């Protein structure tokens, strides 16, 4: 059992380290990037409500908070 636990911890640590290094490679800033701008988000369906008291699904919440 201790061998299994040790191997699981080692595998998890290795996976975490590999994941962190791949994230760092994507953090490089593009020197040609411009600041600002706009983003347009569309939904295929209408939102059910904009009332925050009853709009608890993912689509309503993102519309209310934006």
For each residue, the residues with C-beta under 8 A, 3 or more apart:
1: 4 5
2: 5 6
3: 6 7
4: 1 7 8
5: 1 2 8 9
6: 2 3 9 10
7: 3 4 10 11
8: 4 5 11 12
9: 5 6 12 13
10: 6 7 13 14
11: 7 8 14 15
12: 8 9 15 16
13: 9 10 16 17
14: 10 11 17 18
15: 11 12 18 19
16: 12 13 19 20
17: 13 14 20 21
18: 14 15 21 22
19: 15 16 22 23
20: 16 17 23 24
21: 17 18 24 25
22: 18 19 25 26
23: 19 20 26 27
24: 20 21 27
25: 21 22 28
26: 22 23
27: 23 24
28: 25
29: 33
30: 33
31:
32:
33: 29 30
34: 37
35:
36:
37: 34
38:
39:
40:
41: 62 66
42:
43: 46 47 59 63
44:
45: 59
46: 43
47: 43 50 55 59 60 63
48: 55 57 59 60
49: 54 55 60
50: 47 55 60 63 64
51: 54 55
52: 55 64
53:
54: 49 51
55: 47 48 49 50 51 52 60 61 63 64
56: 60 61
57: 48 60 61
58: 61 62
59: 43 45 47 48 62 63
60: 47 48 49 50 55 56 57 63 64
61: 55 56 57 58 64 65
62: 41 58 59 65 66
63: 43 47 50 55 59 60 66
64: 50 52 55 60 61
65: 61 62
66: 41 62 63
